[in-house]
Amino acid sequence: MGPSRLFPAAAIFALCAGFVVLLSWLTGPHGWQAGATNAAFARTLAETGSFAVTGTSEVVEGSTSLLFTLVLAAVFVAIPADFETAILASQALALAGLLVTMLLLGSRLKEAGTARPARLLILAAFLLLPAHLNEVQNGMEMTWFAALLLLLVLLFDRGSYLAIFVIPLLLMVRFEAAGYLLFAFTALFLFDREYRMAHVVFLITTILSVAAIAAGRFWMFGDVVPNGVWAGLTLPTDGATALAGIAQFLGETFELLLIAVLLAAVFRGTSLLRDIKFWLAVGFAGFALMAGPFEGHAGRMALALLPVLIVFVIEQVDLPEEAAPAIAPPGRAPFWAALIAILAAGIGSVESGRAALEKAAHGGVAQGLITPELAAQAGFAGVAAPVETAEAAHRTARALAGLQGALGSDITVLTHKIAGLGLCCEAPGPRVLDLTPVANPAMARGGYAGFADWMAEENPDLIVASGPWAERSGLYDSGALTAGYRPLIHAETLFWLRADHYATLAERAGTEMTAVRKSDVPNRVAAPLSAADLDYLRALPRPVEALTLAPDARALARAGG
């Protein structure tokens, strides 16, 4: 292949790869808070050896991926991380997973006879799928899940028992992988009689791997499943929830699934039932039906299935030379099949792509990397940030640092913005209680029915809560907030300070408290307040006050600035 055809394809690929990096750089810490939460657990593990938000917090598997968090912790052992470095490292790991997936897909295209320039064009389009953009921006693990799942499929299809060694890694990246693999290998055992014993080997390996990882989890956390799974089980589900889950899944994958099924019907017929990729797709659909819709960026839960389906589409037209129709030269049909599959995947995620661009625009403006005028020219004038971003959590942590300096380092904080507290402060940091059930074993197991008793037992020194989680938890209904806490605004953050600490702060030299009109509170805090937040404040029989503290250099240093 001459350089005249290779260079334009390589240039397009480089531009697309650069675009992915550019979006992540512009986004910075303005991505989803869950990515920063993984980084917080990883940093605490690296610095203290404790799998917790901070060194004094409860040990709990509150991250979204065990393997991703462990690898990130290893990075932080080698490279001590502040907040910005931790976010960058998370994004870099997510990008690494995407690049590995891309290389595996490229190897399959090469086997199909696709020329190098054509492969580069396919991989460039693959990089730009909106689900990938969002996952790298957020610095999360689904790109790793995709890479490992595709590696398993490619090795399995080649009859290589090396695929066995991929199974434990998949199970450690995402807990639900156990369901996908057990379902797929069981279905293959039933329908693929020719290789039934091989499927038994893979099925037994999966079962043993699940048992071994469960034993490891019990040793580390005193539980055999991630805390987030218990949290999901406490959420109410019904038929409408299940239908919403499958509707979300089909909304993200329908066009790609339709192409895959049509090609399979034309070229392969009943061999579909002996293909692991088919059963994995059914498994993903079944999980969507059971789990309901996912509250996050669209396409995330189906991200790992996309390259598997793309390979499936390629295989439908990658026929032996004697069986292939004389429509196009060798390698041309797989190229067009892959391109159409990627375009189909993109059609189902247009809104997700818009969200990725908006996130980058907001992050770029907030960090001073681009001007508001430039964002407006690009069609993103006045784009609002998602409420639960890593930066919003870190802003809360910076505000907390001043109070921590005044109240002492051994305070307990109840909040749903746990990521910032895990990344802001020197070890061991404040004790953090998660208002959401994700990193709160008590709420994950029992739900919020016992929230009032649990809060009375924990008796947190500070509470930072607003929006949906303040409502869902029953915080406003518990009575404890009204009776035992005072609302204070400090550094554009609304805190609820326990009454005994309020008296201590009021007597502290250099402390000034001034009343704030309740109608002005939304203008004095950075985080948006919901209607329920404002209604509660209006009904409160005491004023909201703005707190000004004398500068505390040590507290500012702990906050990183």
N, C-alpha and C positions, 0 to 999 in steps of 0.2 A: 504494500500500500504506500503510495507516494506521499511525500510531505504536503503536497498541494491540497489533498483532501483531508489530511489529518489535522493540519494547523487550525482551520476554522472550527472544527469540532472541538479541539482541545481548548480553543479560546472561549467558546460558548460554555464549555464545562467549567472552566476557571471562573468565568463571570458568575455562573450560577452558584458555585461553591463560595465565592466571595460575597455574594448576596446573602447567603445563609449566615455567614460570619458577621456581616455588617448588621443584619437585623438583630442578632444576639447582642452585639456590642452596643447598639443604640438602646436596646431594651434594658440592659444592665440589671439592676436590682428591682426593676418594675415589672417583673414577671410574677407568676403565681406563687403565693406564699408557701405552698406545699414543697416546692423545690428547695427553698431556704430551710424548711423544717428538716428535710433530709440532711442538709449541710450542718444544721445545728446539732443533730444527733451525732453526726460524724465527727465534728470538731470536739464535742465533749468526750466522745470515745477516745479520740487521739490524745487529748490533754489529760484526761483523768482515768481512763480505762472503764468508764461507766457508760452504758448505753442509755442515755437519758438526755433531756433537753439541756440541763445544766448539771454540774457536778453534785449539787445538793438536791436535785429533783428525783422523782421516783423512776426506778429502772423499768422501762416499758418499751415494747416494740411499737413505737409510734411513728416510725418512718414508713414510707410507701414501698420500700424495697430493701430487704436485708442485704443482698449482695452489693447493690449499688452504694449503700451506706457504708458497708465495710471497706469497699475499694476507696471510697472518698476519704474515709478515716485514714487509710494507709497513705493517701496523698498528703493529708494534713500532718501526719507524722514527719514526712520528709520536708514539707513546706508549711510552716506555721501560717495560719490564715486569719486575717481580719475579715470583716464583713464583705468587703468588695472582692477580696481574693477568693473567699468561699463561694460566692455566687459565680465568679468566673470559672473556678474549678468545676463546679457542677455543670455549667454550660459546656465546658470542654469535654467532660466525660460523656455527656449526652451526644455531642457532635461526634465523638470517637465511635460510639455505638452506631450512629447513622452511617459513618464512613465504612465500617466493617460490613454492615448490611449491603451497602452499595457495592463493595468489592465482591461479595458473595453473589450478588445478582449479576455483576459483570462476568464472573466466571461461568455462570450458567449460560449467559448469552454467547460467550466465546465457544462453549461446547456446541451450541446450536449453529455455529458457523457464521455468526454476525461479525462483520468487519469492525476493526477498532474505532474508526470514526463514528460508525453507527452506534456502537456501544457507548461511546462518550456522550452522544446526544441523548440516548435513553437514560443514562445515569444522571445527566444534568436535569432532565425533567423529573426524575425520581427524587432528587434532592429537594426540589421545590414544592413537593406535595405539602399542603398546609399543615397537616398533622405533624410532619417533621419540623416545620418551622416553629410551631408552638412548643413542641417538646424540647427542642434545643434552647429556645428562648427561656423556658422555665427551668431548664437544667434538671431533667428528670429521666427516669429509667426505661421508658418504653422503647427507646431506640435499642437499648441492650437486649430487651426482651425480643424485639424483632430480629436482631442479629443472631441470637442464639436459636430462636425457633427456626429461622431459615437454614442455619447450619445443620440443625437436627434433621430437617426435611431433606436437604441435599445429600447428607451422609446416608440417611435411611433409604432414600431412593436408589442409591448406588449399592445397597446391600452391605454397607460398612458397619461393623459393630462398634466403631469409634463413636457412633451416635449415642451409645450408652453413657459415655462420659459427659455428654452435653446435658443429660436429663437432670442431674443434681443442680447444675448451674441455673437451668431454667426455673426449677422449683424455688431457688433462693432469690431469683429476681422478682417473681410475682407468685403469690400464693395460689391464685386461681389456675396457674399452669398445671397443677396436679389434676384438676378436673378435666382440662383439655386433653392431657396425655392419657389419662386413664380411660376416658371415653373413646379416644381415637384408637388406642391399641386394643381395647375390647371389641370395638366394631370390626377392626381388621382381623382379629382372631375369629370372629363369626363369619365373615364374608370372604376371606382370602385363605382358602384351604391349602393352597400350594405352599405358602410360607407360614403356616400356622405355628410351628414350633418357634420360629424366629419372633413372632409376635408375642408368644408366651415369655420369651426371654426379656423382651422390652417391657412387657407388662409387669413381670416380677421385679425388674430393675426399678421401675417407677414406684412400685409399692414399697420396696426396701428403702429407696431414697426418701420417700415421704416419711417413713418411720424414723429414719436416721436424723433427718432435719427436725422432725417433731421432738425427738429426744434432745437435740441440741437446743432447740427453743425452750424446752422445759428447764434445762440446766441454766440457761441465761436469764429467762424471764419468768419461770414458774408457770408457763402456759405452753400449749402445743400449737396454737394458732396465733397469728398476729393480732394485736389489739384492735387494729382497724377492721378486721373481719367481724369481731364481736360488735364493734360500733355499727357496722352495716346491718347486722341482724336485729339491732334494737329499733331501726327505723321502720315505721309502719309500711306494709306492702299489701296490695290488693290486685285484682284483675286489671284495673286501669294502670297501675304502676308497671305491671308486667308488659302490657301492650305498649306503654310508652317506652319501655326499654328496648323492645324489639323494633319499634318504629324508629328510634334513634339509631339503632344498629343498621337497619336497612336504609335509612336516610344517608348514612355515611358510605355504604358499600353496595347499594342496590345495582347501580350501573355496572360496576365491576363484576359482581356476582352474576348478573344477567349475561354478560359477555362470556364468562367462564362456563356457565351452564349450556349456553347455545353452542359454543365450540365443542364442548364435551359430547353433546348429543350428536353433532355432525360427524366427529372424527373418532370417538372412542366408545360410545354406547355404555354397556353395562360395566366396563372396567372401572367406572367411577367408584364403585363400591369397594374397590381394592386399592384406592389411592388415599394415603394419609392426609393429603392436602384437603380433600373433600371432607373428611371427617373432622378435621380441625376447624373448617369453616362452620360445620354444623355445631361443633362444640362452642365456638364463639357466639353463635346465634342463640344457643341454649342458655349460655351464661347471661347474655343480654336480657333474655326473657325472665330469668330468675332474679337478676340483680336490679332490674329497672333502669331508668335513665341515669346517666352519670352527670353529676354537677361539676363540670369542668369544661375545658375547651373541647369543642366537638371533634370527634374522630379519635380521641385518645385511646379508648379501650379497644378499638379495632385496628390500631396502628400496626401491631405485630402481625396481623393477618394480611396486610396489604402486600408485602413482598412474596408471601406464600401464594397468594392468589395470582400475582403477576407471573410467577414461575409456572403455576398451573396453566395459565393461558398460553404461555410460550410453549409448553409441552404439547398442547393440543395440535399445534401446527409444525412442531419439530419432529416430523415423521421420517422413517427410514427412506433412503433415496428411491427405492423401488416402489414405495407406497405413496410417496409425496406427489401431489398433483403438479403438473407442469405449469404452474401459475407464475412463479418467480424463481430467480436463481437461488441456490442454497444460502440460507441465512437471512434472506430478505423477508420471508414470511414471519419468522420469530421477531424480527425487528419491528414490523408493523403491528404484530400482535401485542408486543410489549408496550409500544407507544400508545396504542388504542386503550390498553388496560390502564396505563398511568393517567391518561386523559380522563377515562371514566372514573377513576378514583378521585381525580381533582374536581369533577363536576359535583360530586356529592359533598364537597367540603369548601364551597366558595365562601360561605359565611365565616368558616374557620380561618381562611386565608385573609379575609378582611380584618378579623380580630388580631391576627399576627401583625399586620401592617399598622393597625391602630396602636397596638402595644408598643411597637418600635417607635412610632411617632411620639407618643406620650413620653416614653422613656428618654428619647433623644432631646426633647424640649426640656424636660425636668432636670436633666443632667447638664444642660447647656451645650450639648453636642450639635444641635441644630437650632435654628431660630424658629419662633412661632410662625413667622411669615413663610418660611420654607415649608413647614408642615402644612400651612394653609394652602399654599400653591399646589401641594401634592394631594389635596382633598381631605386633609385631616385637621381642619381648624377646630380648636376647642375640644379635642377628643378627651374624654374623661378617663381616668385610670380605673382599672378594677379596684374594688375596695380592699380585697384581701391580697395585697401585693407584699413582696419581701420588703420593699422600702417602707411601706406603711407600718409593718411590724417593727422595723428597725427604728423608725421615727418614734414609736412608742417607747422603745428601749432607751433611746437617747434621753427622752423626757424623764424616764424612770431613774436614770443615773443620778440626777440631782436629788431626787427624793431619797434614793438609796444612801447617798452621802449624808443626808440629814437624819435618816432613821436608823442607819446601821446596815451592814452587809448581809445579815442573816434574816432577811425579810422573806415573806411568802407572798407571791403574786398570783392572783387568779385572772386568767385572760385567755382569749381565743387567739391572740397574736403571739404564739409561743416562739416562733422562729427568730424574731428579733432579739428576744432575751437570751437565746442560746448562742447568738453570734456577736453580741455587743460587748460582753463583759469579760473581765479576767476570770479564770477559773478560781473557785468553783462556781461563782455567780449566785444570784438569788434562787431560792426554791420556787419553782414554777409549777402551778396547777393549770391543767388545760381545761378550759370551759367547754370545749367540744369533747366528744367521747373518743376521738382518735388517739390521743395520748393520755387518756384518763381511764384506767381500768375499772374503777368503780362505776362510772357512768356508762362505759361500754358494755359491762355485764348486766347492770340492772336498769339502765335507762335513767331518765330524769325523775322518775317517781320518788326516789329518795334523795333528791338534790338538796332540799332544805336541811335535812339531818346531816348530810355529808358536809355541807358548807358550815354548819354550826360546829362540827367536829374539827374541821380544818382551820376555821377562823382566820382566813387570810388577812394579811396586813393591808394589802392594796388590791383593788379590783380595777381592771381595765376591760370594759365590756360594752358593746353597743351593737345595734343591728340585729340580724336574725338570731344569732347565738344567745344574745341576752334574752330574747323572747322564748326560743326553743327550750332553753335550760330551766325556765321558770324563775330566773333571778329576780325579776320584778314582782313576782307573786309570792316570793318566799317570806317577805316581811323582815328578813335579816338586814337587807340593804337599807331600808328606811330607818330601822331602829338603831343600827350599829355603825353606819358609815356616813361620811360627809362628802358631797361632791366638790371637787377642786379642779380647776383648769390650770395646768402647768405645761409650758412649752407646747402649746396648741394641742394638748391631749387632756381628755376628760378622765380623771381618776376618781375612784371612790376610796377614800382614806378612812381606815378604822378610827372610831371616835377617840380612843385613848392616844393614838398617834397625832390626831388633830390638835389635841391639847398640848402635846409636846412641841409640835411645830409652831404653834401660836406663841409659845414662850421663847422660841429660839431667836437669838440675836440675828438681826439682818433679815428676818422673815416678814413679809408684808402680805396681807390678805385683803382683797377688795371685793365687794359684792359685784356680781354681774347680773344684769337683767336677763331673765330666762329666755326672753325673745332674742337676745343677742348671742346666746350660747352657740348656735350653729355657725356664726361668723367668727367665733373665737377658737374653734377646734378644727383640725385638719381633716379628720375622718368624718364622712357624712353621717348624720344621725337620722335614724328612721322615725316614722311617725310614732311608733311605740316608745322610742327613747324620749322624744319631746313631750309626749303625753305624761310619761312618768315624772319627768323633771318639773313640769307645770304643776302636777298634783303634789309634789313634795312640799312638806310644811317648813322647809328651811331653805335658805338662799344657796345659790351656786356662787362660789368664790374663786377669784383668780389668785393664784399663789405665786409670789416672787421670792426666790431664795438668793441669799448672798452667794457669789460665785464660789464654786468648789472645784478647784483644779483637779483634785484626784478623781472626783466623780466624772468630770469631763473626759479625763484620760481613759477611764474605764469604758466610756461610751465610744471611744475612738474619735473624739473630735469635739 
